[in-house]
């Protein structure tokens, strides 16, 4: 089997590449290194193509590669980006080019959507509820979710959208300020500094470990039909609790340093309803927040 992974040197993409290679897939990794990291794919036996998903000519040139599945992870994921045209060009137009490639190669597509489509909506968040994106990133992901079922109906090809909640885990260090809150807080604590969070640390997130996200992608590839589903644990954890768990794993005793939240588009609570993912994909998160952070800290201390 041959897989194309766009954004393959990025956080989730690199983890997918690593898993696929262990399963004896042939992997084509596409990345422009504007957001991804060469370090993430060092030592991997894959075909690397440097380029962007918005390079239509490049994407068309991949036709004839014998691709069996596309895992589309390439995107601008920084929610603080305010350039609407740039966000829509990369996330939406790039997605259209990938779908056209899938049509030419007659293969399924699994793509990264986001819980950002829900905004500060009711929790637990269900795929059936009215979207309410609070920023252009969320809007771009919603547009992708609107395009995918139309394409699937027109072509008969399977397209599965995965609405990631708050993903954390190995290979995200290059993301700087866009790293998960777990990595940002852990990084501060490893440097001997008090973890800084918005007042009063009661914001909650559905944190899901990247190893579970990889599993969700594989389950999506194996699914019988197209769908758009949440990828989360179904549980939410406050930032204060995250700091407690990190303290336990790092053998530290830091107290939070609270400061004012400068963003008016901030999601205060996220929590996935995992029912549809379980029904459509047979996917259920395997790592609790405590287990995921413990595994992550072990990985960090080995690196």
PLY file of the C-alpha trace (Angstrom):
ply
format ascii 1.0
element vertex 303
property float x
property float y
property float z
element edge 302
property int vertex1
property int vertex2
end_header
0.00 0.00 0.00
1.19 3.51 -0.78
0.13 6.56 1.23
0.59 10.26 0.58
0.87 12.28 3.80
0.63 16.03 3.27
2.17 18.11 6.02
4.12 14.93 6.70
6.92 16.70 8.54
4.45 18.41 10.85
3.29 17.29 14.27
0.49 14.86 13.44
1.70 14.15 9.91
5.10 12.93 11.09
3.49 10.64 13.65
1.28 9.20 10.89
4.31 8.67 8.64
6.16 6.88 11.42
3.24 4.55 12.09
2.60 3.77 8.41
6.23 2.83 7.82
6.07 0.41 10.75
3.05 -1.16 9.02
5.08 -1.60 5.81
3.34 1.13 3.86
5.27 2.98 1.19
5.04 6.62 2.21
5.25 9.82 0.20
5.75 12.78 2.52
4.86 16.22 1.16
5.91 19.29 3.14
7.28 22.76 2.47
8.95 23.10 5.89
7.23 26.43 6.48
5.49 24.83 9.45
6.92 21.32 9.63
10.36 20.24 10.81
12.96 18.22 8.95
13.96 16.73 12.31
10.53 15.09 12.59
11.18 12.76 9.66
14.92 12.19 10.02
15.82 8.53 9.58
12.47 7.61 8.05
12.62 5.49 4.89
10.13 7.48 2.82
9.91 9.46 -0.39
10.10 13.13 0.47
8.76 15.86 -1.80
9.39 19.44 -0.79
6.49 21.60 -1.80
3.16 23.14 -0.87
-0.41 21.92 -1.30
-1.20 25.28 -2.92
1.21 24.49 -5.76
-1.41 23.11 -8.12
1.12 22.02 -10.71
3.05 20.02 -8.12
-0.07 18.33 -6.80
-1.15 17.40 -10.34
2.31 15.91 -10.94
1.64 13.32 -8.23
-1.00 11.71 -10.43
0.33 8.35 -11.56
2.21 7.63 -8.32
-0.14 4.76 -7.51
-1.42 6.37 -4.30
-3.84 4.17 -2.32
-4.79 6.73 0.34
-4.15 10.38 1.14
-3.79 11.58 4.71
-4.18 15.35 4.38
-2.63 17.12 7.36
-1.10 20.18 5.65
-2.66 23.41 6.91
-2.11 26.66 8.68
-3.03 25.67 12.23
-2.09 28.84 14.11
-5.42 30.19 15.36
-3.94 33.67 15.87
-3.34 34.17 12.12
-5.65 36.95 10.94
-4.81 36.96 7.22
-8.09 35.61 5.85
-6.88 35.22 2.28
-3.77 33.29 3.31
-5.72 30.97 5.63
-8.36 30.22 3.00
-5.81 29.77 0.23
-3.77 27.19 2.14
-6.51 25.37 4.00
-9.41 25.47 1.53
-7.88 25.83 -1.94
-5.09 23.41 -1.02
-7.74 20.91 0.06
-9.48 21.25 -3.29
-6.23 20.42 -5.09
-5.82 17.33 -2.91
-9.36 16.21 -3.67
-8.68 16.61 -7.38
-5.61 14.41 -6.96
-7.73 11.82 -5.14
-10.17 11.88 -8.05
-7.31 11.25 -10.50
-5.80 8.50 -8.37
-9.22 7.06 -7.44
-8.28 6.87 -3.76
-9.85 7.81 -0.41
-8.91 10.89 1.59
-8.64 11.27 5.36
-8.24 14.92 6.31
-7.73 17.03 9.40
-10.72 19.11 10.41
-10.95 20.76 13.81
-13.06 21.32 16.91
-12.57 25.02 16.09
-15.68 24.74 13.90
-17.77 24.64 17.10
-16.33 27.82 18.60
-17.51 28.40 22.15
-20.53 26.18 21.58
-22.39 23.81 23.87
-20.47 20.89 25.34
-20.17 18.05 24.77
-19.82 19.11 21.16
-21.74 17.02 18.64
-21.28 16.86 14.89
-24.98 17.66 14.47
-24.89 20.98 16.33
-24.73 24.31 14.53
-21.13 25.36 13.85
-19.96 28.67 15.30
-16.29 29.26 14.40
-14.73 32.19 16.24
-11.81 32.85 13.88
-10.75 32.41 10.27
-9.00 29.13 11.10
-12.31 27.65 12.28
-14.06 29.09 9.22
-11.51 27.45 6.91
-12.02 24.05 8.51
-15.78 24.43 8.30
-15.50 25.19 4.58
-13.49 21.98 4.16
-16.22 20.07 5.97
-18.80 21.56 3.60
-16.79 20.64 0.50
-15.95 17.03 1.40
-19.46 15.45 1.34
-20.26 17.16 -1.97
-17.08 15.77 -3.49
-17.79 12.32 -2.09
-21.31 12.26 -3.54
-20.07 13.42 -6.94
-17.22 10.92 -7.19
-18.24 8.00 -4.99
-14.87 8.27 -3.24
-14.59 7.98 0.52
-13.63 11.19 2.31
-13.40 11.21 6.10
-12.98 14.40 8.09
-11.56 14.21 11.60
-12.43 17.08 13.90
-9.39 17.04 16.14
-9.79 18.41 19.61
-6.66 19.42 21.56
-3.85 17.17 20.38
-0.58 16.84 22.28
2.44 14.57 22.12
5.89 13.97 20.59
7.06 15.88 17.49
5.28 19.15 18.29
8.23 21.13 19.68
8.81 23.04 16.43
5.38 24.68 16.70
6.61 27.29 19.22
3.64 29.33 20.46
1.23 26.96 18.67
2.36 23.96 20.74
-0.27 22.28 22.88
-0.88 23.82 26.29
0.50 20.62 27.82
3.81 21.07 26.01
3.96 24.82 26.67
3.33 24.40 30.38
5.71 21.45 30.63
8.42 23.38 28.79
8.09 26.30 31.21
8.30 23.97 34.19
11.32 22.08 32.82
13.09 25.45 32.58
12.34 26.09 36.25
9.60 28.65 35.66
6.07 28.81 37.02
3.51 27.72 34.39
1.59 30.72 33.01
-2.12 30.34 32.27
-5.05 32.68 31.74
-7.02 33.60 34.87
-7.97 31.41 36.68
-6.86 28.24 35.03
-10.41 26.92 34.94
-10.58 26.77 31.15
-11.07 23.18 30.05
-9.97 21.24 27.01
-10.57 17.78 25.61
-6.89 16.83 25.34
-6.19 13.82 23.12
-2.82 12.10 22.79
-1.29 12.06 19.32
-0.98 8.26 19.36
-4.76 8.07 19.63
-5.07 10.57 16.77
-2.92 8.33 14.57
-5.22 5.42 15.43
-8.22 7.53 14.44
-6.63 8.22 11.04
-6.05 4.52 10.42
-9.61 3.71 11.49
-10.84 6.41 9.10
-8.92 4.81 6.23
-10.52 1.47 7.08
-14.04 2.91 7.50
-16.82 1.73 5.20
-18.09 5.14 4.15
-17.54 8.89 4.24
-18.22 10.82 7.42
-17.09 13.76 9.54
-16.47 12.87 13.18
-14.98 14.20 16.38
-11.60 12.95 17.51
-11.41 13.50 21.23
-11.60 11.60 24.49
-15.06 12.76 25.49
-13.62 14.20 28.70
-12.38 17.71 29.55
-9.52 18.72 31.79
-8.77 22.13 33.26
-5.41 23.86 32.88
-5.07 23.75 36.66
-5.42 19.96 36.57
-2.85 19.72 33.76
-0.36 21.57 35.94
-1.04 19.11 38.79
-0.41 16.12 36.51
2.76 17.67 35.11
4.03 18.38 38.63
3.45 14.74 39.53
5.39 13.49 36.50
8.21 16.03 36.68
8.63 15.79 40.46
8.04 19.54 40.79
5.71 21.71 42.85
4.99 24.78 40.74
2.02 27.04 41.35
0.27 28.66 38.36
1.11 32.22 37.33
-2.25 33.65 36.24
-2.61 36.52 33.77
-5.39 38.20 31.78
-6.65 36.57 28.58
-6.08 39.02 25.67
-8.23 37.11 23.15
-11.92 37.78 22.57
-12.33 34.68 20.37
-11.10 32.18 22.96
-12.78 28.81 23.45
-13.25 28.43 27.21
-14.43 24.83 27.07
-14.06 22.02 24.55
-15.31 18.50 24.91
-16.05 15.99 22.18
-19.05 13.79 22.02
-17.26 10.63 20.81
-20.42 8.66 19.97
-20.35 9.09 16.19
-16.62 8.29 15.93
-17.21 5.07 17.83
-20.18 4.17 15.63
-18.69 5.18 12.25
-15.02 4.34 12.74
-14.93 2.02 15.73
-12.60 4.60 17.31
-12.27 5.24 21.01
-9.36 7.05 22.66
-7.08 4.65 24.51
-5.07 7.10 26.62
-6.47 8.91 29.64
-5.00 12.37 30.28
-2.86 10.95 33.08
-1.57 8.09 30.90
-0.92 10.35 27.92
1.08 12.92 29.88
3.09 10.18 31.59
3.98 8.65 28.21
4.77 12.08 26.77
7.04 13.04 29.66
8.93 9.76 29.23
9.46 10.59 25.56
10.66 14.09 26.42
13.17 12.88 28.98
14.60 10.36 26.47
15.10 12.98 23.76
0 1
1 2
2 3
3 4
4 5
5 6
6 7
7 8
8 9
9 10
10 11
11 12
12 13
13 14
14 15
15 16
16 17
17 18
18 19
19 20
20 21
21 22
22 23
23 24
24 25
25 26
26 27
27 28
28 29
29 30
30 31
31 32
32 33
33 34
34 35
35 36
36 37
37 38
38 39
39 40
40 41
41 42
42 43
43 44
44 45
45 46
46 47
47 48
48 49
49 50
50 51
51 52
52 53
53 54
54 55
55 56
56 57
57 58
58 59
59 60
60 61
61 62
62 63
63 64
64 65
65 66
66 67
67 68
68 69
69 70
70 71
71 72
72 73
73 74
74 75
75 76
76 77
77 78
78 79
79 80
80 81
81 82
82 83
83 84
84 85
85 86
86 87
87 88
88 89
89 90
90 91
91 92
92 93
93 94
94 95
95 96
96 97
97 98
98 99
99 100
100 101
101 102
102 103
103 104
104 105
105 106
106 107
107 108
108 109
109 110
110 111
111 112
112 113
113 114
114 115
115 116
116 117
117 118
118 119
119 120
120 121
121 122
122 123
123 124
124 125
125 126
126 127
127 128
128 129
129 130
130 131
131 132
132 133
133 134
134 135
135 136
136 137
137 138
138 139
139 140
140 141
141 142
142 143
143 144
144 145
145 146
146 147
147 148
148 149
149 150
150 151
151 152
152 153
153 154
154 155
155 156
156 157
157 158
158 159
159 160
160 161
161 162
162 163
163 164
164 165
165 166
166 167
167 168
168 169
169 170
170 171
171 172
172 173
173 174
174 175
175 176
176 177
177 178
178 179
179 180
180 181
181 182
182 183
183 184
184 185
185 186
186 187
187 188
188 189
189 190
190 191
191 192
192 193
193 194
194 195
195 196
196 197
197 198
198 199
199 200
200 201
201 202
202 203
203 204
204 205
205 206
206 207
207 208
208 209
209 210
210 211
211 212
212 213
213 214
214 215
215 216
216 217
217 218
218 219
219 220
220 221
221 222
222 223
223 224
224 225
225 226
226 227
227 228
228 229
229 230
230 231
231 232
232 233
233 234
234 235
235 236
236 237
237 238
238 239
239 240
240 241
241 242
242 243
243 244
244 245
245 246
246 247
247 248
248 249
249 250
250 251
251 252
252 253
253 254
254 255
255 256
256 257
257 258
258 259
259 260
260 261
261 262
262 263
263 264
264 265
265 266
266 267
267 268
268 269
269 270
270 271
271 272
272 273
273 274
274 275
275 276
276 277
277 278
278 279
279 280
280 281
281 282
282 283
283 284
284 285
285 286
286 287
287 288
288 289
289 290
290 291
291 292
292 293
293 294
294 295
295 296
296 297
297 298
298 299
299 300
300 301
301 302
